[in-house]
C-alpha cells in the first residue's frame, strides 16, 4: 500500500476552540461533526500541547480443544482510556470534572472568587463526553456516551 499524505490527521482545536465537553448521561449526543452541541455540554477550555490521546485496550483468551491445540481466540474484554491535560485550573467545568461537583464550592469573595475543593474518594458520576479536533477542512468528533 502506498503512503497517502491525505490520510494524515494532525489535530488542532476547532475554530471555536472547544475540544473537550461533558454533560449528564441522557443529554442529546451529536451525530455529525458539524452538529452544534446541546447546551448541557460544558466546555473545559484549553488543553495541553499534546492534545488528547485515545488508547483502546483489548484482552483475549485462546480456547483450547481436546488434545491441547488452539481452537479459537476469544476477545474477553474491551476498554478505552482517554487522557487530556487541562490547562485552565480555575475553569469550573474542569474542577467539577476532576473532583466532583459535590466536592467543589465556588462563591464570590471580597478578594475575588473563593474556591473550596474537597479531596475525597467519592466516586465520580458517569457522564457523556465529546472530544473535537480539526485539521484544515477535516474534522473529528469522538463521542463517549457513558464514561468517567
C-alpha positions in Angstrom: 0.0 0.0 0.0 1.4 3.4 -1.0 1.7 6.2 1.5 -1.0 8.8 1.2 -0.5 12.1 2.9 -4.2 12.8 2.6 -4.8 10.1 5.2 -2.8 12.1 7.8 -4.7 14.0 10.6 -2.7 16.4 12.8 -5.3 17.5 15.3 -5.8 21.1 16.4 -8.6 22.8 18.3 -11.6 23.5 16.1 -12.1 27.2 15.1 -14.4 27.8 18.0 -11.7 26.5 20.4 -13.7 23.9 22.2 -12.0 20.5 22.5 -13.4 18.6 25.4 -17.0 18.7 26.7 -19.1 16.6 29.1 -22.8 16.5 30.1 -25.1 14.3 32.2 -25.9 10.9 30.6 -29.1 11.2 28.6 -28.1 14.6 27.0 -28.6 14.5 23.2 -25.4 13.3 21.6 -24.1 14.8 18.3 -24.4 12.6 15.3 -22.1 14.6 13.0 -19.0 16.8 13.3 -20.9 19.9 12.3 -23.8 19.5 14.7 -24.0 22.1 17.4 -23.7 20.5 20.9 -26.6 20.5 23.3 -26.2 23.4 25.8 -25.8 20.9 28.7 -22.3 20.1 27.4 -19.7 22.0 29.4 -16.6 23.3 27.6 -13.4 22.6 29.6 -11.3 25.3 27.9 -7.7 25.0 26.7 -5.8 21.7 26.8 -2.1 20.9 26.8 0.1 20.9 23.7 -0.2 17.1 23.3 -3.9 17.4 22.8 -5.6 14.2 23.8 -4.9 10.5 23.5 -7.4 7.7 22.9 -6.0 4.4 23.9 -8.1 1.3 23.2 -7.3 -1.9 25.1 -8.4 -5.5 24.2 -7.9 -8.7 26.1 -8.2 -12.1 24.6 -8.1 -15.8 25.6 -7.3 -18.7 23.4 -9.8 -21.5 23.8 -8.1 -24.9 23.7 -9.5 -28.1 22.0 -9.2 -31.7 23.0 -5.6 -32.6 22.7 -4.3 -29.2 23.6 -4.3 -27.4 20.3 -5.6 -23.9 19.9 -9.3 -23.8 18.9 -10.4 -20.2 18.8 -9.1 -16.8 20.0 -11.9 -15.0 22.0 -11.9 -11.3 22.8 -12.8 -11.2 26.5 -12.6 -7.5 27.3 -12.5 -4.1 25.6 -11.9 -0.7 27.1 -10.7 2.8 26.2 -8.7 5.3 28.2 -8.7 8.9 27.1 -6.1 11.2 28.5 -6.2 15.0 28.4 -4.2 17.7 30.2 -6.4 20.5 31.2 -4.7 23.9 31.3 -7.5 26.0 32.9 -7.2 25.1 36.6 -9.8 27.7 37.5 -12.4 26.6 34.9 -15.5 25.5 36.9 -16.1 22.6 34.5 -12.5 21.3 34.9 -12.6 21.3 38.8 -16.1 19.8 38.8 -15.0 17.0 36.5 -11.8 16.2 38.3 -13.1 16.4 41.9 -16.9 16.0 41.5 -19.5 18.8 41.7 -20.4 17.9 45.3 -16.7 18.5 46.3 -16.4 22.0 44.8 -17.7 25.1 46.4 -17.3 28.3 44.4 -18.6 31.7 45.8 -17.7 35.3 45.3 -15.5 36.9 48.0 -14.2 40.3 48.9 -10.8 39.5 47.3 -12.3 37.7 44.3 -13.8 34.3 43.7 -13.2 31.8 46.5 -13.0 28.1 45.8 -13.0 25.3 48.3 -12.2 21.9 46.8 -12.6 18.8 49.0 -10.3 15.9 48.0 -12.3 12.7 48.7 -12.5 9.2 47.4 -16.1 9.7 46.4 -16.8 8.0 43.0 -17.3 10.4 40.1 -20.5 10.2 38.2 -20.8 8.6 34.8 -21.2 11.3 32.1 -21.4 11.7 28.4 -18.2 13.0 26.7 -17.4 14.7 23.4 -13.9 15.5 22.1 -13.4 17.6 19.0 -10.4 18.1 16.7 -9.8 19.7 13.3 -7.1 19.5 10.6 -7.7 22.1 7.9 -11.1 21.1 6.4 -11.2 17.7 8.2 -13.0 17.4 11.5 -13.2 14.6 14.0 -15.7 14.2 16.9 -15.3 11.4 19.4 -18.5 10.6 21.3 -18.4 8.6 24.5 -22.0 8.1 25.6 -21.0 6.8 29.1 -17.7 7.1 30.8 -15.8 8.5 33.8 
